[in-house]
Amino acid sequence: MPKIDCFQFIHPIRAMNISVEETTFHSTKVTTMDLAKGKGESVTTPVDSHKSHTSSLRSGTGPSDLKNNRRNPSDLEIHTNDSPNTTISDDPETLTKTPSAPLHTVFTRHQRTFIVIMITLGSFFSPLSGQIYFPAIPDIAKDYDTTTGRINLTITTYMILQGLAPTIMGTFGDTTGRRPAYIVTFAIYFAANIGLATQKSYAALLVLRCIQSAGSSGTIALGYGVISDIATPAERGKYLGPAAAGIMLAPAIGPTIGGLLAQYLGWRSIFWFLAIISGSYVVVYALFMPETSRKVVGDGSIPPSDWWVMSPFQYWSARGEKKRAIQQGRGSEIDDEKKAQELAKKRKFQFPNPMTSVVILREKDACIVICFIALGMLVLMALLASLPTLFGEVYGFNTFKVGLCYLPVGGAAIFAAFLNGKLMDWNYRRWAKKLNLPLEKKRSTNLRDFPIEKVRLQPVFIFAPLVAATYIPFGWVLQKRVNLAVPLILEFIMAYCQVSCSNSLSSLLVDLFPEKPSTVTAASSLVRCWVAGAGTAVIAYMLDGMGWGWCYTFLGIIFVLATSLLWVEYKWGMNWREERQQREERKKAQE
């Protein structure tokens, strides 16, 4: 019986007739169980043999049947970092692995919880600032002695900048660090709110709303970048859900807050409120939020080399640890400083270029996913923008009561954020078990040969038809003046399904472009906001020209037809991803 190199078993292997063999590597015994019998086979390899065999594994040496097994983009395998300390079980229910692959992040569970809370709150400001403004539009038009149409123009310009700003700040965050980008955006946002609360002309209102949008909108792209920094694909849904909840909750509760403030304190109090909460947020962020960018701190174990990237809390912690290391004679901190300097050399400051995000749209898989996200946001924003007019006419509601009708959307966003996050992680585990592949929750995982497109899109194929099924009848039930509970229930179901679709697709984008998550999210924000802005601008004319029922029917049918694009991504997306990675590898080899 030939000797078997046990390192070939790091990946799952089809049943082979191999009997018990004892092989010695550097005076260490390795036992290979009978794989053909399926009796809980396991492979245990020694630590001291790693150096001598890792290179042969990567080059594909070993038995000819394994060596000639050329990787195909359609092969459903996970190739994790090569590991000498590996235990694999063939039972999908008890599939475990103890790899020596590096941890994805050293941040503790409590630290990651704090980070997710901060980015969730940060992502809350951009959509909140856009929607909180709606109830005050008649009052502002009256104060400036102008039409509501001119005031609505400030909403359009806000959404234009809401799409453009992330393409700048997202690139800035990917190349320089998350903390500097966050602090710059909130400084701009805070100053704009002060100006909006004190300005006294329409021109100033228009300009400052643009600046306000530019300041707050980059936080969404930066937030998705932070999630990519601290979470592996196997647990990304759990962390992405709360962040997405802030984005979708704000449009629902914004009009309620704005209506209360405008009715009892005047419309200027809206901007004072935003200034106070954003100022409080940025103080907490600047003091305690750590830098997470992997280009700056690696897995989080390397202190930033630049003082302006490091938080005060992070600085004092690193300083205290360094003193203790000197006292105890440890030299690891010197190594950390060298690593930080090496990262700083690789990380060159680049002036933010919006075209970096736009270029991503040339990729077929990114373009399909982003277009569907944009269409989903168009459908949702068209409904939200029309609620004041429709509910006011049908049920005779005032501004405050109309604001309360947005709450089902907010509740749906919260439920979808957490429940769909668990669904995403469960589906990831299900596919790993189905393919008998090792499941990595805490360590870096290469998704190159894993069908991540299928994993993320399967829930979307369930929720997308439900969006259309609840959206199409919405206009008809309002035309019939049915009980208020009916449209509110339709709102809730539609919003839940739409937010679930958006979360799954946004996570897929980060999986497709793990090296530049903020940049690809910025590209998504650009298309999403501009398409939604156009829909918000024309929805009133569509309702008048087509009628309420046919207007929502038309948009619902378009949404259903667009689902066919996702089937294209489902079938060919993995091949496109492999082609892109091969192209990037050739480009790096030529440099």
N, C-alpha and C positions, 0 to 999 in steps of 0.2 A: 504493500500500500504506500503511495507516495506521501511525502511530507507536505503539510498544508501550512502556508503562511497565514497565521491567524489574523493579520491586519486586513486581509481581504474581506473579513466578516464585519467590518465596521458598518457597511450598508447591508440591508436585507438581501438574502440570497435565496434563489429558488431551491427546492428540495434537491439535495445531492446525496448520493450514496457514499457517505464518509463514516468510517468506523472510528471508534475511540483511538486517538493517537496522542502520544506524549512527545512533545517537541521541546527542546531546550534552547532558550535565548539568553545568552550571558548568564548561564548557571541558574536560570529561573524556569520552572516548569509551566507549560501552558497546556491545558486540557481542552480538547474540542469534543463536545458531545455528538452523538449520532443525530445529524440534522434530518436525515430521512425519516426517522421515527418520530420526530416532533416532540421529544420528551423534555420540553423546557430547555432547549439548547442555550448555552451561554458561552461567551468568549471572554476570557480575562487575560489581559496583556500586561506586561510589566512596565513600570515607569522608565527603567533604565534602558529599555530597548527602543524608545521613541525615536531617538536621533538616527539610529541606524536603519529604521524602516519607514519613516514618514516619507522620505524622498521616493522610495520605491513604490509606495502606495499612490502618491500623487502622479507618478509617471505611468501608473497602470501595470507595473510588473506583477508577476504572480502566475497562477495557472492560466493557460492559454484561453480557456473559455471565459474567464473574467477579463483578461487583458483585451480580448477582441470585442468585448461588449461595449461598443462605442456609444457614447451618450447621445441620445436623441431628444430634441425639445419636447416630444410628447411623452417621454418616459416619466412615470410618476414616482420620482424619488426625491428625497431631501438629501442634499450633500452638506452636512454640517462640517465645521472645522475638524480636520483630522485629529484624532484623539487616541493616545495610547492607553488611557484608563477608561475602558468602555465595557459596559455590561449590557447586553441586548437580550431581550426575551421575545420569542416568536408568538406569544399570546397577546393579541391586540388589546385585550382588556387589562392586561398587567404590563403593558409595554413600558419599560423604563430604560433609562440610560443615565450613566454617571460620567459625563464627558469631561475632558480637560480643556474643552473650548472655553475661551475667555467669557466671563460674565458680560452680558450686554451693558449693564450699569451697576455701579456699586452703591447707588442711592438706596436707602432702606425703604421699607414699605411706608413708614410714616412720612419720610421725606418725599416720596413720590406722591403720596396723598396730598401733602401740602402744595407740591408743584402743580398737580392737576387742579386743585381748588383755585390757585392763583391764575392759571391760564383760562379756566372756565370763567372766572370773573372778568378777566381781561377781554375775552371774546364777547362778553355781554354788551360792551359799550357801543360798538359800531351799529348793530341792528337796533339797540335801544334808542340811540340818538336819532335814527331815521324815523322810527315809529312813534316815539313820544311826542313828536312834533305835529302829528295829524290833527288831534282835537283842537289845537290852538290856531289852526289856519284861518278860520273866520275872524277871530279876534285880532290877529296880526294884520289881516287885510283891512280891517276897519281902522286900526290905529294908523296905518300908513296911507289910508285913503286910496287903496288900489283894489284890484280884482283878485279873487281867489286863484284865477288862472296864473297870474304873475307870481303869487306866493307858491303855487304848485311847481313853478319853474325852479325854485330853490330845492325842491325834492329831487327833481330830475338831475340837477347839477351835483347834488349830494351823492346820488347813486352812480353817476359817472366817475367821480373821484373815488367812490367806494370800490369800484372795480379796478381803477388804475393804481391807487396807492399800494396795495399789496404786491404788485409786480416790482415795486421799488424796495419796499421794506422787507419783503420775503427774501429777495436776493441779498440784501444787506445782512439779514440775520443768518443766512446760510454761510456767508463768507467771513463775517466779522464776529458774530456771537449773538445770542438771543437777548442778553441783558441790555447791551447798548441800544439795540433796535427798539426794545420795549420802552426804555426810558425816553428815547427821542420821540417816539410816537405819542406817549402820554404827556410829555411836556408841550408838544404842539396842540394836543387836544385840550389840555387844561387852559392854555392861553386863549384858544379860540372860544371856549365857553365863557370866559370872562368878558371877551369882546362882544359876544352875542347878547349877553345880559345887559350890556351898557350902551350898545350902538343905537343910533336914532335915525337911520336912513335905510331905504330899501337896498341901495347899492352895497352898503356895509353888510347888511343881512345876507345878501347873495354871496359875497366874497368870503365872509367868515364861515358860512355854512360849508363852502368848499374846503376851507382850511380845517374845519372841524372833522369833516369826512376823511381828509388826508391823514389826520392825526390818529383817528381811531381805527380805520379800516385795516391797517396792516397787522393788527393783533390776531386776526383769524388765521392768516397764513403762518404767522410766527407760532401760534398755539399748536398747529398740526406738526410743525417742526419739532417742538418740544416733546410732543407725544412720541414721535419717532426716535428721539434721543433716549427716552427712558423705558420704552416698551417694545418687546419683541412682537413679531406678527402673531404669535400664539396667544398673547394676552392683550393685544392692542385694542380690541373691542371694548374691554373693560374700562380702559382709560380714555378712549376716544369718545365714548358715550356721553360722559358728563360735560366734556368740552363742547360737543355738538349741542348738548341741551341748552347751554347758555346762548348759543347762536339762534336757536329756534324759539326759546322761551321769551327772549326780549321783544320780538315783534308782537307777541301776544299780550304781555303785561304793559308794554310801553304806552299804548293808547289809554289804558286805565290810569296809569300814573300821571300822564300828561293831562288827561281830563280833570283829575282832581286838583292838580296844581294850578291849571289855567282857570278853573272855576272859582277857587277860593283865594288864590294868591296872585293871580295875573300870569300872563304867558311868559314874562321875563323870569319868573321863579323857576321855570323849567330848566333854563340854562344855569342858574345859580345852583340848582340841585345837582346837575351834571358836573359842574365845577367842583362842588364839595366832595362828591363820592369819588371822582377821578383823582382829585388831589390826595385824598386819604389812601386810595389804592396805590398810587405811585410811591408814596412814602413807605408803605409796608413792603412793596416790591423791591425798592432800592436797598432797603436795610437787610432783608432776609432771603430774597429769592436767589438761589445759586445759579451760576452759569451751567447750562446743560449741553451746549453745542459740542458734538463729538469732534469737531475740528479744532476746538479750543481746549477742552478738558478730557478728551478721550471718553473713557467709560465713567468719568466723574471722579476718578482717583487723582487726577493731575490738577493741581491748583493753576488757575490762569496766570500767565506771565505778566499781563498788563493790569495795573491796579484799577483802572477804570472799568474793567470787565468783571472784577471780583466784587462780591457784596461785602459790606463791613463785617457781617457775621462770618462769612467764609474766610475773610482775611484774618480775623482774630483766632478763628479755629485753626487755620493753617499755621499761624505764628506760634500758638500754644503747642501744637503738635511738633513743630520744629524744635522748640526749646526742650521738650521732653526727649526728643530723639537725640539731641546733643548730649543731654545729661546721661542718657542710657547707652550712648555710644553707637547708635544706629545710624546708618548712612543712606537709608532708603530715600530720605527727603532730597538728598543731592541728586539721586537718580530722577526723582519727580521733576526737579528743576530742569534737568537736562531734557527730559521728555517734553516739558512745556516749551522750552526753547526750540526744540525740533518742530513741534507743532506750529509755533509762531512763524518759523521760517517757511514752512509749507503754506501757511495761511497769509497770503498777501492781500492788503486792503484793495478793494475794487470799488470804484464809484458805482452805486446802484444803477443797473441797466434794465429797464422794463422789457427790452427785447429778449432777455434771457428767458423770461416766462412765456413770451409769445411764441418763441421758437419751439417750445415743447408741443404746441398744437400741431406741429408737423408730424408728430408720431401718431400713427393710426389708432393705437389703443387709447392713448391719452385723449385724443380728439373725440372719440366716441363716448368715452365715460364723461368727459367734461360737458359735452353737448347735452347729454341726458340729464346731468345734474342741473344745468341751466334751464332746461325745459321744465323740470320739476319745480324749480324756484319760480319760474314764470307762472305756472299754474297756481302755486300757493300765494304768491304776492298779488296776483290778479284778484283772487278771492278776498284777501285781507283788505286790499284797497277799496273794494266795492262794498264792504260790510256797512260803513256809515250811511251810504246812500240807500242801500236796499233795506236794512233793518229800520232805518229812520222812516222810510216811506211805508213799509208794511206794518210795522208794529208801533210807530209813533214814538220811538225812543229818543231821549235827549242824548247829549254827548257822553255823559257819564254812563248811562245804561248801555249805549252802544259799546263803550269801552269794556264793560263787563262781558259782552258777548265774545270778546277775544280770548277769554280765559280757557274755554275748552281746547283751543289750539295750544296754549301754554301747558296745560295739563298733559295733553297728548305728547308734546315735545319731551317732557320730563319722563313719562313712562317709556317712550320709544328709546330715549337715550340709554337708559339702564337695561331694559329688557332686550333691546336689539343688540346691545353690547355683549350680553351673555349669550345670545343666539349666535353671534359672529364667532365668539371663542369656542362655543360648543361645536359649531360646524367645522371649525379648523381641527379640533380634536377628533371629530368623527372621520374626517378625511385621512388624518394621520393613522388612525387605527385601521381604517378600511384598507389602506395601502401597506399596512404593517411597517410603518416608518417610525423612527424615534421622534418623540415629542419634546421640543425644547421650549420651555417657558421663560427661563431666566438667562439663557445664553444665546449668543449671536447665531442666527440661522440663515443659511444661504437658500433662498427660495428659487434658485435657478431652475431646478427640475421638479418643482412642486406646483401643482395646478391651482395657484392662488386665485386666478380668474374665476374658476368654477366655484371655489370656496366662498368668495365674496358675492358672486352674482346669483347664486341659488336663492338666497332669501329675497333678493330683489324681484325675482320672477314670481314670488308669492305676493309681495306687497304692491307691486306696480299695477296689476289688474284691479286690486281693491281701491287704489287711488281713483282710477277711472270710474269704477262702479259707484263710488260715493260722490264723485265730482259732477258727473253728468246729470243726475237728478236734482242737484242743488238749486239751480235756477227755476226748475219746474215747480218744486215744492213752495218756493217763495211766491211764484206767480199765483199759486192756489191759496195763498194766505193760510197755510196750515199752522198747527200749533207750534209754538216756538221751540219745543223740545226736539222736533224733527230736524230742522237745519242745524241745531247745536250738536246733535248726535252725529250727523253727517260730517260736520266740521271736525269733530274729535277723531272719527275713524280715518277720515282723509288725511288729517295732519299727522296722526300716528304712523300711517303707512308711508307718507311722503318723507317724514323725518327718518324713518328706518331705511328707506331707499338711499337717501342722501348720505347717511352715516356709513352704510356699507360701501357705497361708491367712493366716498372720500377716503376711506381706509384703503381701498384698492389702489387709488392713485398713489398713496404713500408707499404701498408695497411695490408698485411698479417702478418708482423712482426713489429708492431709499437714500440715495446720496444727496438729494436736493428736495426734501419734503416741503419746505416752505415755498420754494420756487414753483413747484407744480401746483401747490394749493393756491398760490397767487394767480397762476394762469386760470385755474378754476374760478376764482373769485372775479377775475376780470370778465370772463364770458358770462358767468352767472348774474352778476350785478347789472351788466349792460343789457342783457336780455330781459331781466326782471324789470329794469327801469323802463324799457320800451313797453313792456306789457302793462305796467302801471299807468303809463301815459295814455294808452289807447283803450284801456278797459272800459272807461266811461262811454266812449264813442261806440264801442262794440255792443255794450248793453242797450244803448239807445237804438242803434241801427239794426241789430239782429234779434233783439228781445232777450230777456233774461235766460229763458230755457235754452234757446238755440246757441247763445253765446257760450254757456258752460258746456253744452253738448259738443260744440266744435272744438273747444280746448281739450276736453276729455278724450275725444277721438284721436286728436293729434298725439296726445300722450301715449295712448295705446299703440298707435302705429310706430312711435319712436322706440318702443320696447324691442322691435325687431333689430335695432342697432346693437342692443346688448347681446342678442343671440349671435351676431357676427363676432363680437368680442369674446363670447363664451367659446366659440369654436376655434377661432384663429388667433386669439390674443396671446396664447403661450408661445406660438411660433414667432409672432411679431416681437415679443419680449426677448426671445433668444437671438433673433436677428440683430436687435439693437445692442445687446450685450456683446455679441461677436464683433460688431462694428466698433464699439468702444474699445474692446481689447486690441483690435488691430491699430486703432488710433494711438493708444498708449504705447504699443510696441514700436511704432514709428517715431515716437518722441524721444 
